[in-house]
Amino acid sequence: MSIKTTIKHIIGMGAPLIRVRSKMTHTVAENLLAEYSPDPNTTCVAHNKIDEKYDLHIIVACYNVEDFIVECLNSIMNQDTKYSYIVTAVNDGSTDRTGEILNKYSNDYPDKLEVITQENRGLSGARNSALRRLKGRYVTFVDSDDVLTPNAVES
């Protein structure tokens, strides 16, 4: 083992012993926790009220997917099913034509597709934005480069 490797190993073994102090003050931390759970004697799990207008809510996060999104949306919009569903497409700060395409589909399917436009927050940030507006009893995520099979919703 080289000297460099030995030193890295010794430092790595001591890493759990190194004390790291947060730059956040105690008051700021308490306020942040209170935003998520105002009553410290309860759970921090959200108690969201969901307006179940649909059987299924399909969420599609979109970031610079102009080459794929048309086929994806067509596969979702053309589902033949007895179940009601709505699609929320989140334009997550796309810099290509993704936003234009989503707006066109939103105009073509006003009762089936809603579009959220936001600054880029990444995949989980896009999905979380849509989850705040949940309208279905069940939820599923479809990647913007996926294509649903004809009976996907029915199944």
C-alpha angles and dihedrals in degrees: 000000000000123000090248092053091046092052091048089050093050092047091046091054091053095045095094088056094056110102115225118196122207118234088217115101122232091249094051090049092050092049091049091051091047090057089060099037115014092184110057090198093066137060124282090226110120119248097210119176109226120205100216102204093142138041092229135023114201116200121198119185111206129195120161094330101137089133094056111024098081093058091043094051093044090055091051098042093048096057113134106213144136089226123092116234142171129202125217113194115192115207097207100198097300116185096196130063094291092107093051092050092049092050091051091052090045089056091046094048106028094159095046107037132050124181127212115196118198144149114277111285099157130249098304092044090053093048092047091053090056093044089059087065098043113162103166136085088226129029133205134178122224119191113233092242094050127102119209118224114242095261099037097115093040091051 
